[in-house]
Amino acid sequence: MPNIQSQIKRDRQNKKRYLKNKGLKNRIRSINKEFLQTIEQKNEKEAEKKLSLLFKALDKAAKSNVVHKNYVANKKSKASQKLDSLKS
């Protein structure tokens, strides 16, 4: 347990950030999982909606530096490829 007031505050801030970041990462994973399930069901319209939600969540996470921008680019690319393979 830290004695210094600034370190106590820093620990509180880090805990808040950790929980926020963890929530964003969980949201990305769950939306991606739902997207993949709609791809397996061959539901094109629903997959497009899920893709839009996935892109939004990824962009939000990259903007706040929760995940790296290259990770976002990779996930977007793979998801778009899967949707394109469903269309053709």
MOKANOR-V272954 format. One record per residue. N is the residue number from 1. RES is the residue in one letter. PSI is psi as a letter, one per 40 degrees, with the letter a starting at -180 (999 if undefined). D_FIRST is the distance of its C-alpha to the first C-alpha in Angstrom with 2 decimals. Layout:
BEGIN
[[N RES PSI D_FIRST] [N RES PSI D_FIRST]]
END
This chain:
BEGIN
[[1 M h 0.00] [2 P i 3.81] [3 N d 6.61] [4 I h 9.27] [5 Q d 10.90] [6 S d 12.40] [7 Q d 9.41] [8 I d 8.20] [9 K d 11.88] [10 R d 12.21] [11 D d 9.85] [12 R d 12.07] [13 Q d 15.09] [14 N d 14.50] [15 K d 14.23] [16 K d 17.44] [17 R d 19.18] [18 Y d 18.46] [19 L d 20.04] [20 K d 22.89] [21 N d 23.66] [22 K d 23.64] [23 G d 26.06] [24 L d 28.34] [25 K d 28.52] [26 N d 29.33] [27 R d 31.98] [28 I d 33.56] [29 R d 33.77] [30 S d 35.26] [31 I d 37.78] [32 N d 38.78] [33 K d 39.33] [34 E d 41.47] [35 F d 43.39] [36 L d 44.19] [37 Q d 45.37] [38 T d 47.75] [39 I d 49.04] [40 E d 49.81] [41 Q e 51.63] [42 K f 53.59] [43 N g 52.92] [44 E d 53.36] [45 K d 52.87] [46 E d 49.68] [47 A d 48.37] [48 E d 49.01] [49 K d 46.98] [50 K d 44.07] [51 L d 44.38] [52 S d 44.13] [53 L d 40.95] [54 L d 39.49] [55 F d 40.39] [56 K d 38.86] [57 A d 35.50] [58 L d 35.52] [59 D d 36.42] [60 K d 33.71] [61 A d 31.04] [62 A d 32.52] [63 K d 32.72] [64 S e 29.00] [65 N f 28.25] [66 V d 26.84] [67 V i 29.47] [68 H i 31.66] [69 K d 35.09] [70 N d 36.87] [71 Y d 35.29] [72 V d 36.68] [73 A d 40.04] [74 N d 40.25] [75 K d 39.50] [76 K d 41.99] [77 S d 44.63] [78 K d 44.38] [79 A d 44.48] [80 S d 47.50] [81 Q d 49.27] [82 K d 48.84] [83 L d 50.24] [84 D d 53.13] [85 S d 53.95] [86 L d 54.20] [87 K d 56.59] [88 S 999 58.93]]
END
